Amino acid sequence: MSDPLSEKQIDGPLSAGRLHRRGMGVAPSPFNAVKFELALIIVGSVLVMLLSFSNTFSAAGQWLLLGGYSVAAALWMVARTGKTLRRLMNRRDAPDLTDGGQKRQ
């Protein structure tokens, strides 16, 4: 049984009855996987930047490595966000974002 003091009901139009535990949490969202992948890409970009500073790459090689990673990461994020958005909009019970979030009829 959970401790009633460790949970509280969040009120408001965006909460939809979620329970909030003490500490930091992420609200349920279909874009949470995309956010996680963005965090991985950011960590990866730091690693690629550190790799590019090694003495084995020329200046052109550094630009090519960083530019290639950046373009690939941007294309990946655009594709994943688009896929998630299409899947969300194709659901029958999904809110229609064009009319203020009302459910489709």
N, C-alpha and C positions, 0 to 999 in steps of 0.2 A: 504494500500500500504506500502511496506517495505521501510525502509530507505536505500538508496544505499550505505551509508557510513558504515552501520552495517554489510554488507555482502561483501564478496569478492570471486572471483573465484580462486580455487586452481588449479594450473597447475602441471602436472606430470603424469607418467604412472599409479600410484596407486590412483589418485584422481577421475578419471572418471567423471569429471564435477560436483563434489559435491560442494555445497555452504558451506562456513565456516562462522559461526557467531562468534562474539567476545566472548572470554571466552573459557572454556575448553569444548570439545565435543568428542564424540566417533564416529568414522567412522562406517558406516553401515557394519555389518559383521554377517554372520550366527552364529558365535561363541559368540555374545554378551550375549545371554542367559546363556551360559556356564560360561562366565566370571562373570556374576552377581551371579550365583549359587556358584562359587568359593569364591566370597566375602562373601556370607552368611555363607559358611562353615568356613571361617577364623574367622568371628565374633563368630560363634557357638563354635569354638574350644577354643576361649578365655573364653567364658562362661563355657564350660565344665572344663577347667583348673581351673577356680576359684571355681567351684563346688567341684572339686576333692581335693582342699586344705582344705575343711571343716574338722572339727575334727571327723565327723561321719564315714569317710572312713579310713580303714587301708591302709598300703603301698601297699599291694597286690590289694586292691580295687581301689586305685588310678591308678595303672598300668593297671588294667583291664578296667576301665572306659576310660582312655585316649587312650589305645591301641585299644579298640573296636570302639571308635569314629573315630580314625584315619583310621583304616582299612575300616570301612563303608564309610567314606568320600572319600577315595581313589577309592574304587570300584564304588561309585556313579559317580565320575568325569570321570573315564575311560569309564563307560557305556554311559554317556551323550555325551562325546566327540566323541565316536565311532558312536553313533546314528546320531549326527549332521554331522559328516564327511561322513557317508554312504548316508545320505539324500542329501548332497551337491554333492557327486560324481555321484549319480543316476540322477540328473537333466540333461536334454539334453543340455542346454545352459551353463552348468558349465564349467569353464576352466579345462583342463586336467593338473593336477599338475605334471605329469611325463614328459611333453614336454615343459616346460618353461612357462606355463600359456596360451597356445593357446587354442582357443575354439575347441570343438570336431566337427568333420564333420559328 
